Structure formats: structure tokens, C-alpha cells
């Protein structure tokens, strides 16, 4: 591995040297910002105390667990240039974290990270970036210890910028390496990645393009993965009025050491016309092919499996504004799909109308959308949606109402996998039947929002809303019914075929199969209903320039499948700037949940944070308390954080 790394570094150096000499006189610079300082540094030192407490009470008995630990965080950043800013510019950093328990389980851990990023000839058209990161972490506890872990990441990027050569305007070559070393494991996880990026503009055909190609090799003690990815994007201006053709092609290839592999190719073409005052239209073609191979296993009783699929799809979108207030749209889809040996058509239509106007002081808005999709291999779907909205300015603010209606129907095929797959036997998908779902939902929302009155309350912003929501779904789905063939003791005949799993019943006298286990499909019908009412309100009040109050509440009640339930949520927040560098933030939240047949549940949250800032020094105290009660069980969670932070 060391020899290959030296070869790669030497190759980058040769390419960098020759291209720098050949191209530096006719290209623009990579960096245009001002020169950095010769040396500059920044940093951070942070000390933090954390305390945790968890308590559970049940029928007079309780369990409590307390622990705390101390953390140290240090960060130092150093940057500048070597000899001259046009030659080498660098940035480096060191991060160190140390953790030590104070109470509870005895534990300690640390993490040390180095980062280096260097740019050679940053202001020339050809530049080289070298970077590397190394992280080492360890953790020990009285009960157990995790193995030390080391992560290495390094690489190089060669960038070439040719302003005078539009056809080959930008080139980037890069190499990156990652490896993960775990103590006690001889082999390590590692990844090597190579990539090429080229961008340019072909003036004769008015086309901008971007090409990328990458190769990555991943290896671990148990597996190996080799991947390749290619992507080409073009943007061609067909007319001076911005009629543009966008095209994208990509191909991905992944191979595993066990024999599994995946190949996928995609192509898309989008013809976009400039929108007119009344009319717009766009067209698109999509193509996708996927090939997946799974290597069989004699131990697992599986055989080699190859899945192939191909998709073609043509899309068209149109829109027309009939009047200033009436707008219509239409979208059509047509395509073909092939999955292994099955093939079928894809069709779809989506159309909509929107209308808005002012009627007697009311702002009226409405829209309707119809969607129809058919897939011969999988499912069908259609949906009607209607939205009506009214808005009016009143004395107290703005009153509004919205009504939503959605009716949808879907049909999908349900498959069952054949169980007889051991040692290469047939593994076919059995179509059990068709699942249908009919859904109808209504939503009505009434609300008003506005501001308060007076010198103080005039700053307040408030909202009150009421919502009614109902949905009903009727589901019919196939289920596999099984039964047994019952043999008459006197005649020896099968008197009940039932639904068997293709089992042949042998007559004890003749040895012949008297029942081939005729199989069938039964259907289950389910109706799901949900009805809910809710009232919501929120209030925001800035008091002077130092105090902000915010509160909101929501009460919901209704039923789901004939089960009554209700919920109340209230929370209040306070932000108080005590002094210009002292800030207090508080939160209280309560939640009450009731569900028929289950014990009531109550949850209360208390949060407070006090911050003190003086120059580059920050001192903060945080307190969190959560209490949950349900039946005879009470859970109490408390967290306290004390942080001292100093910026360098």
C-alpha cells in the first residue's frame, strides 16, 4: 500500500509540474481573493460539567440512577503561507476531547484529530490541493472497554482552469483514501477513490457540458466492493428565446466479492420552452435499465437470481391561462415497463383548474385536481382533490376558511413468494389477488389572526383556529386460506377439500393421490375511520426590547376506529435579556393524553438556560426536567449542563 501511495503522489507531481509550465501563461488564476496573512490562528477551549438523574417509581417502590462526568474540548486552528502566498497556502487544525466520569460508572475516553489542507500555487491556473485527516479515539469503562479506533483520510486534487479554452474550461483530477483501524483486528476497512471532472462550453452548438467519472474500491475483512460511476450532463440552447434541451446520462456498476453485482443506466431528455404570458409547455423522456444478480448459497438453500427491469416514459406538461383569474394545466404520461419476463404499459394523466376572484369583500380561491395512473404490472390509482378558500379582513384582523376534499381509489396486485425454493427449485411469485382501497377525507379549517390593541398589547400577534377532520378508508385485501382434506373412514374419500397448500393426500389403501390440494384465495374487508376536532391558538408578545413571551395550545378530540381519544398540549416560552450580556430562556410544556382502554398519560417538561457573555468568554447553565405519569408509574428525568467556553 505504501508503494502504491508513493506512485500516485509522484504521478500527481509530474502532471502538476508539466501542466503548470505549459498552461500558466494563457489561463486565469484559481484564487482571486486577497493574500492571506503569513500566520493566523484561532481556537477554542471549553470545559463542561454534565449531570444526569433518572428515577422510576411504581407502587411505592422506586429505582434511581445518577451519574455525572466532566468534558474538556480544545481546538486550535493555524493558517498562513510558506515563503510567499503565491507558492503555498495552508490551513491546519487540532481537536482534542477528554471525558472523565465523576460519579456513577467509572469511565474515561479521549479523541484526538489532526487536519491539514495545503494548496500549492493557489493563484495560478493549475493548482494542487493536498489534504489529510487522522483521528484516534479510545474509551474505557469499569464494566467494559471499547477497542481503540483510528481513522485516516488523505488525498490530492489537481485543478486546471482554462478561461481562454471554453471547450475545456475546467478539469479536476482527485484521489482520496480512507481506512479504519480497530485495535485487535489485523485487517482494516479501507476505501480508495479516483475521480475525473471536466466542464466546458461548445460554442458552435451552444452546449454547456459537465462530465464526471469515478472509481472506488472498498475492502473489509469480510467483503470487497468495486464501484464505477459515470455521469454526463448537457445544456443546449436551441433558440435565442431560451428554448433549452437538457440531457443527462449516468451509469453505475457495483460488484461484490461474493459474486453479487448491480448495473444501472439512466437517460433523460427535457425540452423546455420559455413560458409565455398565457401558455407554457415542457416535454421529457426518461429511460432506465437495472440489472441485479444475487449469488445463490447451498447452505441457505437459495439459487442464483437475476432480476432485470427496463422503463421508458414520455411526459408532457401544458398550462394555459384562460383569463386573469382562471388557469388550467394538463400533464400526460405514457411508457412501457419490463420486469424480467413480464411487460406492461404505464399511462397517466393529471389535470387541474384554479380560479380566484374577489366577491363582496371576500377573497375567493379554489382549485381542482384529477390524477389517473395505470400500471399493468403493479397498480392503478386515481384521485380527485378539491380546495376552496375564503379570506376576509375584519375588525380584529384576518378571518379565513379552507375546505379540502380528497377522494382516492387504488388497486394493486398482491404477490406471495413460493416456499419451495430449496436446492434450486422453482421460486416464482404467485399472484394472490388484488388489493383495493377507497378513501374519502374532508377537512374544514376556520381561523382568525390579528394584532392586539394599546401601547403594549399592540405588539402582540395572535392566531385562533378550529379544524374538523374525517377520513374513511375501505380496504379489501386477499389472504391465503389453508385447510385440510378430511378422509372419510368408511369410503376413503375426501369429504372437504378446503384450501390446502398444494399438498397431495395419499389414500392408505391404493397409494394414489385422491386430493391435489386445490388452493384458493379468500378476501378480508376492513373499514378504517377517523374523526377529529381540534382547537389551536398561539400568542406572541414582545415586551419592550428585552422580554419576549410566546405561548401556544392545542386541544384535539375524536375517535379512531370507534376508540375515543383526546389530547391537550400547552407550552409557554420566555426570553428575557436581563442585561446586555446576560440572557435567560425558559420553557414549560404540558401534555395530557387520553385513549379509551389505556391509562391516561401526563408529561411535563421544564427547561431553563442562563447565558453570560463577556468578550470572548461564554458561561452558560442549562437545566432540563421531564416528568411522565401513567397509571401508577412515574418517570423523572433531570439533566444539568454547566459550560465555560473561551474563544481564542
C-alpha positions in Angstrom: 0.0 0.0 0.0 2.9 2.4 0.8 4.5 1.8 -2.7 1.2 2.4 -4.5 0.7 5.7 -2.5 4.2 6.9 -3.5 3.5 6.1 -7.1 0.2 8.1 -7.0 1.9 11.0 -5.3 4.7 11.0 -7.9 2.2 10.8 -10.8 0.3 13.8 -9.4 3.6 15.7 -9.1 4.6 15.1 -12.7 1.2 16.1 -14.1 1.2 19.2 -12.0 4.7 20.2 -13.0 4.3 19.9 -16.7 0.8 21.4 -16.9 1.9 24.4 -14.8 4.7 25.2 -17.2 2.6 24.7 -20.3 -0.6 26.4 -19.4 0.1 29.1 -16.8 0.6 31.9 -19.4 -2.8 31.6 -21.0 -5.2 30.9 -18.2 -6.7 32.8 -15.3 -6.0 32.2 -11.7 -7.7 29.8 -9.4 -8.0 32.2 -6.4 -9.0 35.8 -6.8 -9.2 36.8 -3.1 -6.6 38.8 -1.3 -3.5 37.3 0.1 -3.8 35.7 3.5 -1.7 36.7 6.4 1.6 34.9 6.9 0.4 33.3 10.1 -3.0 33.5 11.7 -4.5 31.3 14.4 -7.8 30.8 16.2 -9.0 28.3 18.7 -11.5 27.3 21.4 -11.2 26.0 24.9 -14.3 24.5 26.5 -14.9 22.9 29.9 -18.3 21.3 30.5 -19.9 19.6 33.5 -22.9 17.2 32.8 -25.1 15.7 35.4 -27.9 13.1 34.7 -30.5 11.7 37.0 -33.2 9.1 36.1 -35.9 7.9 38.6 -38.8 5.5 38.2 -41.5 5.0 40.8 -44.1 2.1 40.8 -46.5 1.2 43.6 -44.4 2.7 46.3 -41.1 1.3 45.1 -38.5 3.3 43.2 -35.4 3.0 41.2 -32.9 5.8 40.8 -29.7 6.2 38.7 -27.4 9.2 38.9 -24.2 9.9 37.2 -22.1 12.8 36.0 -18.9 13.4 34.1 -16.6 16.2 33.1 -15.6 17.0 29.5 -12.8 19.1 28.0 -12.7 20.3 24.4 -9.8 22.1 22.8 -9.4 23.3 19.2 -6.5 25.2 17.6 -6.5 26.4 14.0 -3.4 27.6 12.3 -3.2 29.0 8.8 -0.9 31.1 6.5 1.6 30.6 3.7 5.1 29.4 3.2 7.7 31.7 1.7 5.1 33.6 -0.5 1.3 33.4 -0.7 1.5 32.6 -4.4 3.6 29.5 -3.6 1.9 27.5 -0.8 -1.1 28.4 1.4 -2.1 26.1 4.2 -4.7 25.6 7.0 -4.3 23.1 9.8 -6.2 22.3 13.0 -6.0 20.1 16.1 -9.1 18.9 18.0 -8.8 17.2 21.4 -11.6 15.9 23.6 -11.3 14.3 27.0 -14.1 12.8 29.1 -13.9 11.6 32.7 -16.7 10.3 34.9 -17.2 11.9 38.3 -20.0 9.7 39.8 -21.6 6.5 38.6 -19.8 4.0 36.5 -16.0 4.8 36.3 -15.2 5.6 32.7 -12.9 7.8 30.6 -12.3 8.5 27.0 -10.4 10.8 24.6 -10.4 11.8 21.0 -7.6 13.4 19.1 -8.0 14.7 15.5 -5.4 16.3 13.1 -6.4 18.2 9.9 -4.1 19.6 7.2 -5.1 21.3 4.0 -2.5 22.7 1.6 -2.8 24.4 -1.8 0.3 24.7 -4.0 0.2 27.7 -6.4 -3.3 28.8 -5.3 -3.2 31.9 -7.6 -2.1 30.1 -10.8 -4.4 28.4 -13.3 -3.0 25.0 -12.3 -3.1 24.2 -8.6 -2.6 21.2 -6.4 -4.5 20.6 -3.2 -3.1 18.1 -0.6 -5.2 17.2 2.5 -5.2 14.7 5.3 -7.0 13.9 8.5 -6.2 11.5 11.3 -8.5 10.7 14.2 -7.7 8.4 17.1 -10.2 7.7 19.9 -10.3 5.4 22.9 -12.9 4.7 25.6 -12.6 2.7 28.8 -15.2 1.9 31.5 -15.2 -0.2 34.7 -17.6 -2.7 33.2 -16.2 -2.9 29.6 -13.8 -1.2 27.3 -14.1 -0.4 23.6 -11.2 -1.1 21.3 -9.2 1.9 20.2 -10.1 3.2 16.7 -8.0 5.1 14.2 -9.4 6.8 11.1 -7.1 8.1 8.3 -8.2 10.2 5.4 -5.9 11.7 2.9 -5.8 12.6 -0.8 -4.9 15.1 -3.5 -6.8 17.2 -6.1 -5.3 18.6 -9.3 -7.3 21.6 -10.6 -6.9 23.1 -14.1 -8.8 26.3 -15.1 -8.5 27.4 -18.8 -10.5 30.5 -19.3 -9.4 31.0 -22.9 -10.4 27.5 -23.9 -14.1 27.3 -23.5 -14.4 23.7 -24.8 -12.2 22.5 -21.9 -12.7 25.2 -19.3 -12.2 23.2 -16.1 -10.5 19.9 -15.2 -10.2 18.3 -11.8 -8.4 15.0 -11.0 -8.6 13.7 -7.5 -7.6 10.8 -5.3 -8.9 10.0 -1.8 -8.1 7.3 0.7 -9.9 6.2 3.8 -9.0 3.5 6.3 -10.4 2.4 9.6 -8.1 0.6 12.0 -9.6 -1.1 15.1 -7.4 -2.4 17.9 -7.3 -6.2 18.0 -8.3 -6.7 14.3 -5.5 -7.4 12.0 -7.3 -6.4 8.8 -8.8 -2.9 8.3 -11.6 -1.4 6.3 -10.3 0.9 3.6 -11.5 2.7 0.5 -9.6 4.2 -2.4 -11.5 6.6 -4.8 -10.4 8.2 -8.0 -12.4 10.8 -9.9 -12.2 13.0 -13.0 -14.4 16.1 -13.6 -14.5 18.1 -16.9 -16.6 21.1 -17.6 -16.8 23.2 -20.7 -18.8 25.1 -23.4 -19.1 24.1 -27.0 -19.8 27.4 -28.7 -20.6 26.0 -32.2 -23.6 24.0 -30.9 -24.2 26.3 -27.9 -23.9 23.5 -25.4 -22.6 23.5 -21.8 -21.5 20.2 -20.5 -20.3 18.5 -17.3 -18.6 15.1 -17.3 -17.6 13.1 -14.3 -16.2 9.6 -13.8 -15.2 7.9 -10.6 -13.9 4.6 -9.4 -13.9 3.4 -5.8 -12.6 0.2 -4.2 -13.8 -0.8 -0.7 -12.5 -3.7 1.2 -13.1 -5.1 4.7 -12.2 -8.3 6.4 -15.5 -9.9 5.2 -16.2 -8.3 1.8 -15.0 -6.3 -1.1 -16.9 -3.8 -3.3 -15.7 -2.3 -6.6 -17.8 0.6 -8.0 -17.8 2.7 -11.1 -19.9 5.7 -11.8 -20.2 7.9 -15.0 -22.3 11.0 -15.4 -22.7 13.4 -18.4 -24.9 16.5 -18.3 -25.5 18.8 -21.2 -27.5 22.1 -21.6 -28.1 23.1 -25.2 -29.7 26.4 -26.3 -31.8 25.7 -29.3 -33.1 29.3 -29.9 -32.2 32.7 -28.8 -35.5 32.9 -26.9 -34.2 30.3 -24.4 -35.6 27.1 -25.7 -33.3 24.7 -23.9 -32.6 21.0 -24.2 -31.3 19.4 -21.0 -29.9 15.8 -21.3 -28.4 13.6 -18.6 -26.8 10.2 -18.9 -25.5 8.1 -16.0 -24.2 4.6 -15.5 -23.3 2.8 -12.2 -21.7 -0.5 -11.8 -21.1 -2.3 -8.5 -19.5 -5.7 -8.0 -19.1 -7.6 -4.7 -16.5 -10.2 -3.9 -19.2 -12.8 -3.3 -20.4 -12.6 -6.9 -23.3 -10.2 -6.5 -23.4 -7.2 -8.8 -25.7 -4.3 -9.8 -25.7 -2.4 -13.1 -27.9 0.6 -13.7 -28.2 3.1 -16.5 -30.3 6.2 -16.8 -31.0 8.7 -19.5 -33.3 11.7 -19.5 -34.0 14.5 -22.1 -36.0 17.6 -21.1 -37.1 20.1 -23.8 -38.0 23.3 -22.0 -39.7 26.2 -23.8 -39.8 29.8 -22.4 -43.1 30.4 -20.7 -45.4 32.8 -22.4 -47.9 35.3 -21.0 -50.7 32.7 -21.2 -49.2 29.4 -22.3 -46.4 27.1 -21.3 -45.3 23.6 -22.3 -42.5 21.2 -21.5 -41.6 17.7 -22.7 -39.5 14.9 -21.1 -38.2 11.4 -22.0 -36.9 9.1 -19.3 -35.1 5.7 -19.7 -33.9 3.4 -17.0 -32.5 -0.1 -17.0 -31.5 -2.1 -14.0 -29.8 -5.5 -13.6 -29.2 -7.1 -10.2 -27.6 -10.5 -9.7 -27.6 -12.4 -6.4 -25.3 -15.4 -6.0 -27.1 -18.4 -4.5 -26.0 -20.3 -1.4 -26.1 -24.0 -0.9 -26.1 -23.5 2.8 -29.1 -21.2 2.8 -30.9 -23.2 0.1 -31.1 -20.4 -2.5 -30.2 -20.4 -6.1 -28.6 -17.7 -8.4 -31.1 -15.0 -9.1 -31.0 -12.4 -11.9 -33.5 -9.5 -11.9 -33.8 -7.2 -14.9 -36.0 -4.3 -15.5 -36.4 -1.6 -18.2 -38.5 1.5 -18.2 -39.4 4.0 -20.9 -41.5 7.1 -20.1 -42.6 10.1 -22.1 -44.1 13.1 -20.3 -45.7 16.2 -21.5 -46.9 19.2 -19.5 -49.1 22.1 -20.7 -50.6 25.1 -19.0 -52.9 27.9 -20.2 -54.3 31.0 -18.5 -57.8 31.5 -19.9 -58.4 34.7 -18.0 -56.6 36.6 -15.4 -58.4 34.6 -12.7 -58.8 31.2 -14.4 -55.8 28.8 -15.0 -55.7 25.3 -16.3 -53.0 22.6 -16.6 -52.6 19.2 -18.1 -49.9 16.5 -17.8 -49.8 13.2 -19.8 -47.5 10.2 -19.2 -47.0 7.2 -21.4 -44.4 4.5 -21.1 -43.6 0.8 -21.1 -42.1 -1.3 -18.3 -40.5 -4.7 -18.4 -39.6 -6.7 -15.3 -37.9 -10.0 -16.1 -40.3 -11.7 -18.4 -43.3 -9.5 -17.7 -44.0 -6.4 -19.7 -46.8 -3.8 -19.5 -47.8 -0.2 -20.2 -47.6 2.9 -18.0 -50.2 5.6 -18.5 -51.0 8.7 -16.5 -53.0 11.9 -16.7 -53.1 14.8 -14.3 -55.3 17.9 -15.0 -56.3 20.8 -12.8 -58.1 24.1 -12.7 -57.6 27.0 -10.4 -59.9 30.1 -10.0 -59.7 33.1 -7.8 -61.6 36.4 -7.5 -63.0 38.9 -5.0 -66.7 38.5 -4.2 -68.3 41.0 -1.9 -65.2 41.7 0.0 -64.2 38.0 0.2 -61.0 36.8 -1.4 -62.2 33.5 -3.0 -59.6 30.9 -4.1 -60.4 27.4 -5.5 -58.6 24.6 -7.2 -59.4 21.1 -8.5 -57.0 18.3 -9.4 -57.7 14.9 -11.1 -54.9 12.2 -11.2 -55.2 8.9 -13.0 -52.3 6.4 -13.2 -52.3 2.9 -14.6 -49.5 0.3 -14.3 -50.3 -3.0 -15.9 -47.7 -4.8 -13.9 -48.4 -3.4 -10.4 -51.2 -1.0 -9.5 -53.7 1.6 -10.6 -54.5 4.9 -8.9 -57.0 7.7 -9.3 -57.6 10.8 -7.1 -60.0 13.8 -7.0 -59.0 16.7 -4.9 -60.9 20.0 -4.3 -59.7 23.0 -2.3 -61.9 26.1 -1.6 -60.6 29.0 0.5 -62.2 32.3 1.7 -60.3 35.2 3.3 -61.7 38.5 4.6 -60.4 41.4 6.5 -62.4 42.1 9.7 -62.1 44.5 12.6 -59.9 42.2 14.7 -57.6 41.0 11.8 -58.0 38.5 9.1 -60.6 35.7 9.0 -60.1 32.7 6.8 -61.8 29.4 5.9 -60.4 26.4 3.9 -62.2 23.2 2.8 -60.3 20.2 1.4 -61.9 17.2 -0.2 -59.9 14.2 -1.4 -61.3 11.0 -2.8 -58.9 8.3 -4.0 -59.0 4.8 -5.2 -56.1 2.4 -5.7 -55.8 -1.2 -6.9 -52.6 -3.2 -6.5 -51.6 -6.8 -7.1 -50.6 -8.8 -4.0 -47.9 -11.5 -4.5 -46.9 -14.4 -2.5 -43.5 -16.0 -2.6 -43.4 -19.7 -3.3 -41.9 -21.5 -0.3 -40.4 -24.4 -2.3 -37.0 -22.9 -3.1 -34.6 -25.4 -1.5 -31.7 -26.6 -3.7 -32.6 -24.7 -6.9 -36.4 -25.5 -7.0 -38.7 -23.0 -8.7 -39.0 -19.6 -7.0 -42.0 -17.9 -8.6 -44.2 -15.1 -7.5 -47.8 -16.2 -7.0 -50.5 -13.6 -7.6 -52.9 -14.0 -4.7 -55.3 -11.3 -5.9 -55.9 -7.6 -6.0 -55.9 -5.2 -3.0 -58.4 -2.3 -3.4 -58.5 0.9 -1.2 -61.2 3.5 -1.4 -60.5 6.6 0.7 -62.6 9.7 1.3 -61.4 12.6 3.5 -62.8 16.0 4.5 -61.0 18.9 6.2 -62.6 22.1 7.3 -60.5 24.9 8.9 -61.8 28.1 10.4 -59.4 30.7 11.7 -58.7 34.3 12.6 -55.4 36.1 13.1 -54.5 39.6 14.1 -52.8 42.0 16.5 -53.7 43.4 19.9 -54.6 46.9 20.9 -52.9 49.5 23.0 -49.3 50.5 23.6 -48.1 47.2 25.0 -50.6 44.7 23.5 -50.4 46.4 20.1 -47.2 44.4 19.6 -48.9 41.1 20.2 -49.6 38.7 17.3 -52.3 36.0 17.9 -54.0 33.2 16.0 -57.0 31.1 16.7 -58.0 28.1 14.5 -60.6 25.3 14.6 -60.3 22.2 12.5 -62.6 19.3 11.7 -61.0 16.3 10.0 -62.6 13.0 8.9 -61.3 10.2 6.8 -62.8 6.8 5.9 -60.9 4.0 4.1 -62.5 0.8 2.8 -59.8 -1.9 2.2 -60.3 -5.2 0.6 -57.2 -7.4 0.5 -56.6 -11.1 -0.3 -55.4 -13.6 2.3 -54.1 -17.1 1.8 -56.6 -19.5 3.4 -55.5 -23.1 4.1 -57.4 -26.2 5.1 -57.0 -29.9 5.3 -58.5 -32.7 3.3 -60.6 -34.9 5.6 -60.8 -38.6 4.7 -64.0 -40.5 5.3 -63.2 -43.5 7.4 -65.7 -45.8 5.5 -65.3 -44.7 1.9 -61.8 -43.3 2.0 -62.9 -40.3 0.0 -62.0 -36.6 0.6 -65.2 -35.0 2.0 -63.7 -31.5 2.5 -61.2 -30.1 0.1 -60.8 -26.7 1.8 -57.9 -24.5 0.8 -54.7 -26.5 1.1 -51.1 -25.5 0.4 -50.8 -27.8 -2.6 -50.3 -30.9 -0.5 -51.2 -34.3 -2.1 -53.1 -36.6 0.3 -52.3 -40.3 -0.2 -55.0 -43.0 0.1 -53.7 -45.6 2.6 -55.3 -48.5 0.5 -54.5 -47.6 -3.1 -51.5 -45.3 -2.6 -53.0 -42.8 -5.1 -53.3 -39.1 -4.6 -57.0 -38.5 -4.0 -56.7 -34.7 -3.4 -54.2 -32.5 -5.1 -54.8 -29.8 -2.5 -56.8 -27.3 -4.5 -55.7 -23.8 -3.3 -57.8 -20.7 -3.3 -57.8 -17.1 -2.1 -60.1 -15.5 0.5 -60.6 -11.8 0.9 -60.7 -9.7 4.0 -62.6 -6.4 4.1 -61.6 -3.7 6.6 -63.1 -0.3 7.2 -60.9 2.3 8.9 -62.5 5.5 10.2 -61.0 8.6 11.8 -62.8 11.7 13.1 -61.1 14.5 14.9 -61.9 18.0 16.1 -59.2 20.4 17.2 -58.8 24.0 18.6 -55.5 25.7 18.2 -54.2 29.1 19.5 -50.9 30.9 19.7 -49.8 34.2 21.2 -46.6 36.2 20.8 -45.9 39.3 22.8 -42.6 41.3 22.8 -42.5 43.4 26.0 -40.1 46.3 25.5 -36.9 45.2 23.8 -35.8 42.7 26.4 -38.7 40.3 27.0 -40.5 38.0 24.5 -43.4 35.8 25.5 -44.7 33.1 23.3 -47.4 30.6 24.1 -49.5 28.1 22.1 -52.0 25.4 22.9 -53.9 22.7 21.0 -56.8 20.6 22.2 -57.9 17.6 20.0 -60.6 15.1 20.5 -62.2 12.4 18.3 -62.1 8.7 17.6 -60.1 6.3 15.5 -61.9 3.0 14.6 -64.5 3.7 17.4 -61.8 4.3 20.0 -62.2 7.7 21.7 -59.1 9.7 22.4 -58.2 13.3 23.3 -55.0 15.3 23.7 -54.2 18.7 25.2 -50.8 20.3 24.6 -49.8 23.6 26.2 -46.4 25.3 26.1 -45.0 28.7 27.1 -41.7 30.2 26.3 -39.9 33.2 27.8 -36.8 35.0 26.6 -35.5 37.7 28.9 -32.4 39.8 28.3 -31.6 40.7 31.9 -28.6 42.8 30.9 -26.9 43.3 27.6 -24.7 40.3 28.1 -27.0 38.2 30.4 -29.9 36.2 28.8 -32.5 34.0 30.5 -34.5 31.5 28.4 -37.3 29.4 29.8 -39.8 26.8 28.6 -42.7 24.9 30.2 -44.7 22.3 28.3 -47.5 20.1 29.4 -49.3 17.2 27.6 -52.3 15.2 28.6 -53.3 12.2 26.5 -56.4 10.0 27.0 -57.2 6.9 25.0 -60.1 4.6 25.7 -58.9 1.3 27.2 -55.5 2.6 28.2 -54.3 4.5 31.3 -54.2 8.3 31.0 -50.7 9.8 30.4 -49.3 13.1 31.5 -46.0 14.6 30.5 -44.4 17.9 31.8 -41.2 19.5 30.5 -39.3 22.3 32.2 -36.3 23.9 30.6 -34.2 26.9 31.6 -30.9 28.4 30.2 -28.9 31.3 31.6 -26.1 32.7 29.4 -23.4 35.2 30.3 -21.1 36.7 27.7 -18.1 38.9 28.2 -15.9 39.5 25.2 -14.8 36.0 24.0 -15.9 34.3 27.2 -19.2 32.5 27.4 -20.6 30.9 30.6 -23.9 29.0 30.4 -26.1 27.0 32.8 -28.8 24.6 31.3 -31.4 22.8 33.2 -33.9 20.2 31.8 -36.6 18.3 33.7 -39.1 15.8 32.3 -41.8 14.1 34.3 -44.1 11.4 32.9 -47.1 9.8 34.8 -49.1 6.9 33.6 -51.2 4.7 35.9 -49.0 4.0 38.9 -45.7 4.6 37.1 -43.8 7.9 37.4 -40.7 8.6 35.4 -38.5 11.6 36.2 -35.5 12.7 34.1 -33.2 15.5 35.0 -30.2 17.0 33.2 -27.9 19.8 34.2 -25.1 21.3 32.0 -22.6 23.9 33.1 -20.3 25.1 30.3 -17.4 27.5 30.2 -16.2 28.5 26.7 -13.3 30.7 25.7 -12.6 31.7 22.1 -9.0 32.5 21.1 
